[in-house]
Amino acid sequence: MRTREDKHTPIIVKRRSKRGHNEHQSGAWKVAFADFALAMMALFMVLWVIQPQADAERIAKGVLASSVIEGGAGVFDDLSSVPVAFESLPEFDWVPRRQDVQLSDSRSEAVQRYDSEADLQALARLMALLAESTDSKSNLEVHVVPQGLRILIKDDDKRFMFERGSATLDPHFRSLLAALAQALAKVQNKLIISGHTDAVPYRDSRGYDNWNLSGERALQARSVLVNSGLPVQGILQVSAQADVMPLRPEDPMSGANRRIELLVLTEQAETLYKQLFNENFAHYSPGAVDYVEPVPTPTDKPH
């Protein structure tokens, strides 16, 4: 209870200031906003960096390499050829566009025919990508010729396709042929396979020479292709060329002349080729030669 003296003493009420607390609360949102702004800036920077790369890849998939050079020799030696320059191709998993070519890689199940120059150029580019994916850019050369697409498989400075004087195939080239078989299995065009050697003489006591060697090598290549998925009916001919079609005529002994060639025939070239042997164009006339038909015996069997 207040006394008389206390009644004359003023009452002082002290209030605690909340100014510091308010100032702390008012600054927190600024820090959070700054963090948010920094995060958004980082996001935009990342998008800005990756966008040109994405655009470049998208554009590259629609662009066809056009670097070509003239030259070459082989099955149709007197005709010019246009090989695709592998070094100019973009490095990405490319699938030819439908409007550019009617095919293409192992992801496509449809078997297509290639006849126009545009089709053959697109197929050549596919072969170039295949060479790159199998580390065979120095072993595979592709030429567009009037008869179709010529694929040269050859030695390089470090690897020989076959053992010297033998038809034993190197494992690297076996893998390359297997990859080619998978791609060519989707191609309806017929193939001609030819073997070529250099001009170094090869003879033994049996009379085995470069003709035999080139033929055995061509047959070995055919065997690997067929066993790797190329349809048997897709091969029209396997031939031995020995050293008569050198890539370097000025140096017939050069190892650059050793190779296997695959010729993918256009429909027109296939028709012209078949005319040489087709029964509609080649007839056997017994009266034109001294022909004596053998008399069949019970032991005779049809061949």
Secondary structure, DSSP 8 states (H G I E B T S, - for coil): ---HHHHTS---------HHHHHHHHHHHHHHHHHHHHHHHHHHHHHHHHHHHHHHHHHHTT-----B-----STTTTS--EEB-GGGS-SS-----TTT-S--STT----B---SHHHHHHHHHHHHHHHHHTT-TTTEEEEEETTEEEEEEE--SS--SB-TTS--B-HHHHHHHHHHHHHHTTB-S-EEEEEE--SS----TT---HHHHHHHHHHHHHHHHHHTT--GGGEEEEEE-TTSS-S-TT-TT-GGG-EEEEEEE-HHHHHHHHHTT-TTT----GGGTT-------TT----
